[in-house]
Amino acid sequence: MIGLVLAAGAGSRLRPHTDTLPKTLVPVQGELTILDGILANLSAAGITEVSLVVGHAAEAMEARLPSLQERYGVKLSLIYNDRYDWNNAYSLWLAREAYARGALLVNGDTVHPQTVQTSLLAEDGAGLRLTIDHRKRLTDEAMKVTQGPDRRITRITKQMVPSAAHGEYIGVARIGADAAEELTRALEDTWADDPSLYYEDGFQLFADRGGDIRGVDPGPIDWVEVDDHADLLTARRIISAAGPGGSRYVSSGS
């Protein structure tokens, strides 16, 4: 199993930070970035190989690769998205050869504790397993889900009134190797139909076609998807509140 990080978008709501950087390289604690936290989590989970889908400011990521590999003891490879003005269904589809082996998928703008990966790895390796927060107050912008009694995801979309949802997908998932082929077909059908769609729309199509997609509850966690300046301040508060070094969220490595 590998790690897979989606980090191609322009992050326009975080300008000027993202004028020359991908969003995942925006600092959240000193010189440490969102990506530092993601790689620290993946490394702690025993992942030794990580693929990153890049687009906007890809040269900045290229320049950081050697130091990141040394810091976290992981082998990093880049997958280039030349259409990063499209939405991320296309980005995930571009990584189809990587996730064919099974992958821990992380959105490149998500700050979350190490327990998220622990919860996913405690699941069996089949199908799709999505980390769902059942406690956070839902907003219109949230990627909302409904689930059946067996934890199966019945609906995943932002286009749902918060009162109808059971929780929010936090942008971290486990893709089983057995699900990879059908997921690839669902993603391709999704972006080919409308390039502005999310990969979660591909997950919905995967579910509609009978795919095994279930939610995993990591318990109470403090996390944030960093879309704008207010979210960035929240990320910095979360890490600061986590104690010395914010070690449950981001680490300088060994």
WOTA-V821466 format. One record per backbone hydrogen bond with DSSP energy under -0.5 kcal/mol. NH is the residue of the N-H (numbers start at 1). CO is the residue of the C=O. Records with the same first field share a line. If there is no record, write none. Layout:
BEGIN
NH=CO + CO
END
This chain:
BEGIN
2=102
3=49
4=104
5=51
6=106
7=5 + 53
14=11
15=12
17=14
18=14
19=16
23=9
25=22
26=23
28=32
29=32
32=29
34=26
35=24
37=33
38=34
39=35
40=36
41=37
42=38
43=39
44=40
45=41
46=43
47=42
50=75
51=3
52=77
53=5
54=52 + 79
55=7 + 56
56=8
58=55
60=57
61=57
62=58
63=59
64=60 + 61
65=61 + 62
68=64
69=65
70=66
71=67
72=68
73=69
74=69
75=48
76=74
77=50
79=52
81=54
82=80
84=81
86=83
87=195
89=197
90=87
91=87
92=88
93=89
94=90
95=91 + 92
96=93
98=95
99=95
100=96
101=98
102=99
103=175
104=2
105=103 + 173
106=4
107=171
108=6
110=107
111=109 + 224
112=110
114=248
116=113
117=114
118=114
119=115
120=116
121=117
122=118
123=120
128=212
129=174
130=214
131=172
132=130 + 216
133=168
134=132
142=139
144=142 + 157
145=167
146=155
148=152
151=148
153=213
154=146 + 152
155=146
157=144
160=158
164=161
165=161 + 162
166=145
167=145
168=133
169=143
170=131
173=105
174=129
175=103 + 173
176=127 + 174
179=176
180=176 + 177
183=179
184=180
185=181
186=182
187=183
188=184
189=185
190=186
191=187
192=188
193=189
194=190
197=194
201=198
202=198
203=199
204=200
205=201
206=202
207=203
208=204
209=205
210=207
211=206
213=211
214=128
215=151
216=130
218=216
223=221
224=111
226=109 + 224
227=225
229=13
232=228
233=229
234=230
235=231
236=232
237=233
238=234
239=235
240=236
241=237
242=238 + 239
243=240
246=243
247=244
249=246
250=246
254=71
END
